[in-house]
Amino acid sequence: MREAHAEDARSEAKRLILDLLGEERPTAGTLLKEAQAVLGRERTRRAAELARGAPLTRRSAELAAIAALFVGTGELGPGWWTVSRGGALPPPEEVLVKAASLDPWADLTVLEMLAAWISDDVADAIWGPPVGTADLNSWQAEDRVPLPPDARAGNRLVVAFDAGGRLDAVVVTRKDDDLGSNLDFSSLRYSRPAEAQWSWGVAAGLGPHPLPDEHPDPYTDPVDPTPSTILRDWALHHGATLDHVGPPWETRGDATAAVERVDWMWRSAEWFAWWRAVSALIDAEPDQLARRIDDMTQ
């Protein structure tokens, strides 16, 4: 059942990528080439530089953010990059150049922050500014956002729940004649940049994602054979097949490709510890790797 859900997600992501980016199986090279036509040479170069500087296990997420920026700039125009936000936020161009995180996105990378920013701006342009934000980890529908002073029964109010994600709150009259609201979960929707970001991440997967003109290719770096054998054998003993894990892992790219095939997120909870160990192997963090393997084998 879990494998069926994973395949459904991949199929939907490929469909969206084909619609948004014109290709079913996206590559870093194609993405950056298409992005340059919209973002311009210098913005694309800077974005690729930030993606190159990220850990290999984060590279797919950085490229997904570039996909969002590519699609969002196509929606809003290149002027989006040069406009400040009332003195509260600098122009996105400055953020990209300085590579400095800003509130309320300080927990994101610079590219992820810009992707969230443009996803929200496109959503606001389409559906109007939201009246509030709801955390959908709770599916309580009643009275999740404050009502504007001019609210009337029957009004539909836009509510944000994620970067580029929106749904409606329907204003209703309660038994005491006071006004309240109910979230309409059937109205969930995402802006196109947010869809592009999610679709890239699922359709392209963890990688490997070598960048154009990247020399040396970090995916060809060798890995320590002892921990790589331990982790590969663990996967085989816990339900993965030889087709999943592939031949013995000699490089960071071998381990990355194996993680992509294994689909560990759709397996049992113990696989999360395996992923943390393999990610340390891929990202060349030997101390972290030793600790993770110790945790797994105790």
C-alpha positions as CSV (number, residue, x, y, z in Angstrom):
1,M,0.0,0.0,0.0
2,R,2.8,2.4,0.9
3,E,4.6,1.7,-2.4
4,A,1.4,2.4,-4.2
5,H,1.1,5.8,-2.5
6,A,4.7,6.6,-3.4
7,E,4.1,5.7,-7.0
8,D,0.9,7.8,-7.1
9,A,2.9,10.8,-5.7
10,R,5.6,10.3,-8.3
11,S,3.1,10.0,-11.2
12,E,1.3,13.2,-10.1
13,A,4.6,15.0,-9.7
14,K,5.7,14.0,-13.2
15,R,2.4,15.2,-14.6
16,L,2.7,18.6,-12.9
17,I,6.4,18.9,-14.0
18,L,5.4,18.2,-17.5
19,D,2.7,20.8,-17.3
20,L,4.8,23.4,-15.5
21,L,8.3,22.8,-16.9
22,G,7.7,20.9,-20.1
23,E,9.6,17.7,-19.0
24,E,8.6,14.6,-17.1
25,R,11.9,13.6,-15.7
26,P,13.7,16.9,-14.9
27,T,17.4,17.3,-14.7
28,A,19.5,20.1,-13.2
29,G,20.9,21.0,-16.6
30,T,17.5,21.4,-18.2
31,L,16.1,23.3,-15.2
32,L,18.9,25.8,-15.2
33,K,18.8,26.3,-18.9
34,E,15.0,27.0,-18.8
35,A,15.4,29.2,-15.7
36,Q,18.0,31.4,-17.3
37,A,15.6,32.4,-20.1
38,V,13.3,33.8,-17.4
39,L,15.5,34.7,-14.5
40,G,18.4,36.0,-16.5
41,R,22.0,34.8,-16.6
42,E,23.3,36.4,-13.4
43,R,20.4,35.3,-11.1
44,T,20.6,31.8,-12.5
45,R,24.3,31.7,-12.0
46,R,23.9,32.9,-8.4
47,A,21.1,30.4,-7.7
48,A,23.2,27.5,-9.1
49,E,26.1,28.6,-6.9
50,L,24.0,28.4,-3.8
51,A,22.7,25.0,-4.9
52,R,26.3,23.9,-5.5
53,G,27.3,25.0,-2.0
54,A,24.5,23.0,-0.3
55,P,25.1,19.4,1.1
56,L,24.4,16.8,-1.6
57,T,21.4,15.5,0.4
58,R,19.9,19.1,0.2
59,R,20.7,19.7,-3.5
60,S,17.4,18.4,-4.8
61,A,15.5,20.8,-2.4
62,E,17.6,23.7,-3.6
63,L,16.9,22.9,-7.2
64,A,13.2,22.6,-6.4
65,A,13.4,26.1,-5.0
66,I,14.9,27.3,-8.3
67,A,12.0,25.6,-10.1
68,A,9.6,27.7,-7.9
69,L,11.5,30.9,-8.7
70,F,11.5,30.1,-12.4
71,V,7.8,29.5,-12.5
72,G,7.0,32.4,-10.1
73,T,9.0,34.9,-12.1
74,G,7.2,33.8,-15.2
75,E,3.9,34.6,-13.4
76,L,4.9,38.0,-11.8
77,G,7.6,39.2,-14.2
78,P,11.2,40.1,-13.5
79,G,10.2,43.3,-11.7
80,W,9.4,41.1,-8.7
81,W,13.1,40.8,-8.0
82,T,13.7,44.6,-7.7
83,V,10.9,45.8,-5.4
84,S,11.3,46.2,-1.7
85,R,8.4,45.5,0.7
86,G,7.6,48.9,2.3
87,G,11.0,49.1,4.0
88,A,10.3,46.0,5.9
89,L,12.0,43.6,3.5
90,P,14.8,44.3,0.9
91,P,14.3,43.5,-2.7
92,P,14.6,39.7,-3.4
93,E,17.5,40.5,-5.7
94,E,19.5,41.8,-2.7
95,V,18.6,38.7,-0.7
96,L,19.9,36.5,-3.5
97,V,23.2,38.4,-3.8
98,K,23.9,38.7,-0.1
99,A,22.6,35.2,0.7
100,A,21.2,36.4,4.1
101,S,18.1,34.8,5.7
102,L,15.3,37.0,6.8
103,D,12.3,36.6,9.2
104,P,9.9,35.0,9.0
105,W,11.9,32.4,6.9
106,A,15.1,32.3,9.0
107,D,14.8,28.5,9.3
108,L,15.0,28.1,5.5
109,T,17.9,28.3,3.1
110,V,18.1,31.4,1.0
111,L,16.7,29.7,-2.1
112,E,13.9,28.1,-0.1
113,M,13.1,31.4,1.5
114,L,12.9,33.1,-1.9
115,A,10.7,30.2,-3.2
116,A,8.3,30.6,-0.3
117,W,8.3,34.4,-0.8
118,I,7.4,34.2,-4.5
119,S,4.9,31.3,-3.9
120,D,3.0,33.5,-1.4
121,D,3.2,36.6,-3.7
122,V,1.7,34.7,-6.6
123,A,-1.0,33.3,-4.3
124,D,-1.8,36.8,-3.1
125,A,-1.9,38.1,-6.7
126,I,-4.4,35.4,-7.7
127,W,-6.6,35.1,-4.5
128,G,-5.9,38.2,-2.6
129,P,-4.1,38.7,0.7
130,P,-5.1,36.1,3.4
131,V,-7.0,37.2,6.5
132,G,-4.9,34.9,8.6
133,T,-3.0,31.7,8.8
134,A,-4.1,28.2,9.9
135,D,-1.9,25.3,10.9
136,L,-3.4,22.3,9.2
137,N,-1.6,19.9,11.5
138,S,-4.9,20.5,13.4
139,W,-8.0,19.8,11.3
140,Q,-10.3,21.7,13.5
141,A,-12.5,23.7,11.2
142,E,-14.2,26.2,13.4
143,D,-13.1,29.8,14.1
144,R,-9.4,29.4,13.2
145,V,-8.9,33.0,11.9
146,P,-10.1,36.4,13.1
147,L,-12.9,37.9,11.1
148,P,-12.6,41.3,9.4
149,P,-15.0,44.0,10.7
150,D,-17.1,43.9,7.5
151,A,-17.5,40.1,7.5
152,R,-21.0,38.9,6.7
153,A,-22.5,35.4,6.8
154,G,-21.8,33.6,3.5
155,N,-18.5,35.4,2.8
156,R,-15.6,33.3,1.8
157,L,-12.3,34.5,3.3
158,V,-8.8,33.5,2.0
159,V,-6.7,31.7,4.6
160,A,-3.0,30.8,4.3
161,F,-1.7,27.5,5.5
162,D,1.7,27.0,3.8
163,A,3.9,28.9,1.4
164,G,1.7,29.4,-1.6
165,G,-1.1,27.3,0.0
166,R,-4.5,28.7,0.5
167,L,-8.0,27.6,1.4
168,D,-11.3,29.4,2.2
169,A,-13.0,30.1,5.5
170,V,-16.8,30.4,5.2
171,V,-18.4,33.0,7.5
172,V,-21.4,31.5,9.3
173,T,-23.9,32.6,12.0
174,R,-23.6,30.7,15.3
175,K,-26.5,29.9,17.6
176,D,-26.0,33.0,19.6
177,D,-26.1,35.1,16.4
178,D,-22.4,35.9,16.6
179,L,-20.4,35.3,13.5
180,G,-17.9,32.6,13.2
181,S,-16.1,30.7,10.4
182,N,-15.6,27.2,9.1
183,L,-12.6,26.2,7.1
184,D,-13.6,24.6,3.7
185,F,-11.0,21.9,3.3
186,S,-12.3,21.1,-0.2
187,S,-10.9,24.5,-1.3
188,L,-7.3,23.7,-0.6
189,R,-5.1,25.0,-3.4
190,Y,-1.5,26.0,-4.2
191,S,0.0,28.6,-6.4
192,R,2.0,27.4,-9.4
193,P,5.5,28.1,-7.9
194,A,4.6,26.0,-4.9
195,E,3.3,23.2,-7.2
196,A,6.6,23.4,-9.2
197,Q,8.7,23.2,-6.1
198,W,6.8,20.1,-4.8
199,S,6.8,18.5,-8.2
200,W,10.5,18.9,-8.8
201,G,11.3,17.4,-5.4
202,V,9.2,14.3,-6.0
203,A,9.8,13.8,-9.7
204,A,13.5,14.4,-9.6
205,G,14.2,12.7,-6.3
206,L,17.3,12.9,-4.2
207,G,19.6,12.5,-7.2
208,P,22.3,12.3,-8.2
209,H,22.0,15.8,-9.6
210,P,25.3,16.9,-11.1
211,L,25.3,20.6,-12.2
212,P,26.5,21.8,-15.6
213,D,30.2,22.5,-15.7
214,E,30.7,21.2,-12.2
215,H,34.3,19.9,-11.9
216,P,35.1,17.9,-10.0
217,D,31.7,16.1,-9.8
218,P,31.1,15.6,-6.0
219,Y,29.0,12.5,-6.7
220,T,32.2,10.7,-7.9
221,D,33.9,11.2,-4.5
222,P,34.7,7.8,-2.9
223,V,33.0,6.7,0.3
224,D,34.5,4.7,3.1
225,P,33.8,1.0,2.2
226,T,33.2,-0.2,5.8
227,P,30.2,2.0,6.8
228,S,28.8,1.9,3.3
229,T,28.8,-1.9,3.4
230,I,27.2,-1.8,6.9
231,L,24.4,0.5,5.6
232,R,23.8,-1.4,2.4
233,D,23.6,-4.7,4.2
234,W,21.2,-3.3,6.8
235,A,18.9,-2.2,4.0
236,L,19.0,-5.7,2.5
237,H,18.2,-7.3,5.8
238,H,15.2,-5.0,6.4
239,G,13.3,-5.5,3.2
240,A,15.2,-3.8,0.4
241,T,16.2,-5.8,-2.7
242,L,19.4,-6.0,-4.7
243,D,17.7,-3.9,-7.4
244,H,17.0,-1.2,-4.7
245,V,20.5,-1.0,-3.2
246,G,22.5,-1.7,-6.4
247,P,26.1,-2.9,-6.4
248,P,28.4,-2.1,-3.5
249,W,28.6,1.7,-3.0
250,E,31.9,3.1,-4.1
251,T,31.0,6.8,-4.4
252,R,28.7,9.3,-2.9
253,G,26.6,9.1,-6.1
254,D,26.2,5.3,-5.6
255,A,24.8,5.9,-2.1
256,T,22.5,8.7,-3.3
257,A,21.0,6.6,-6.1
258,A,20.4,3.8,-3.7
259,V,18.5,6.0,-1.3
260,E,16.4,7.2,-4.2
261,R,15.5,3.6,-5.2
262,V,14.9,2.4,-1.7
263,D,12.0,4.8,-1.0
264,W,12.8,4.7,2.7
265,M,10.1,7.3,3.6
266,W,7.4,4.8,2.7
267,R,8.9,2.1,4.9
268,S,8.8,1.4,8.7
269,A,10.0,4.0,11.2
270,E,13.3,2.3,11.8
271,W,14.3,3.4,8.3
272,F,14.6,7.0,9.5
273,A,17.7,6.1,11.5
274,W,19.1,4.4,8.4
275,W,18.5,7.5,6.3
276,R,20.2,9.7,8.8
277,A,23.3,7.5,8.7
278,V,23.3,7.3,4.9
279,S,22.9,11.1,4.6
280,A,26.0,11.5,6.8
281,L,27.8,9.1,4.4
282,I,26.7,11.1,1.4
283,D,27.5,14.5,2.9
284,A,30.9,13.3,4.0
285,E,30.4,13.8,7.8
286,P,32.5,11.0,9.3
287,D,31.9,11.9,13.0
288,Q,28.1,12.1,12.5
289,L,28.2,8.9,10.4
290,A,30.0,7.0,13.2
291,R,27.4,8.2,15.8
292,R,24.5,7.2,13.5
293,I,25.8,3.7,12.9
294,D,26.4,3.2,16.6
295,D,22.8,4.2,17.3
296,M,21.5,1.8,14.6
297,T,23.6,-1.2,15.8
298,Q,23.1,-0.9,19.5
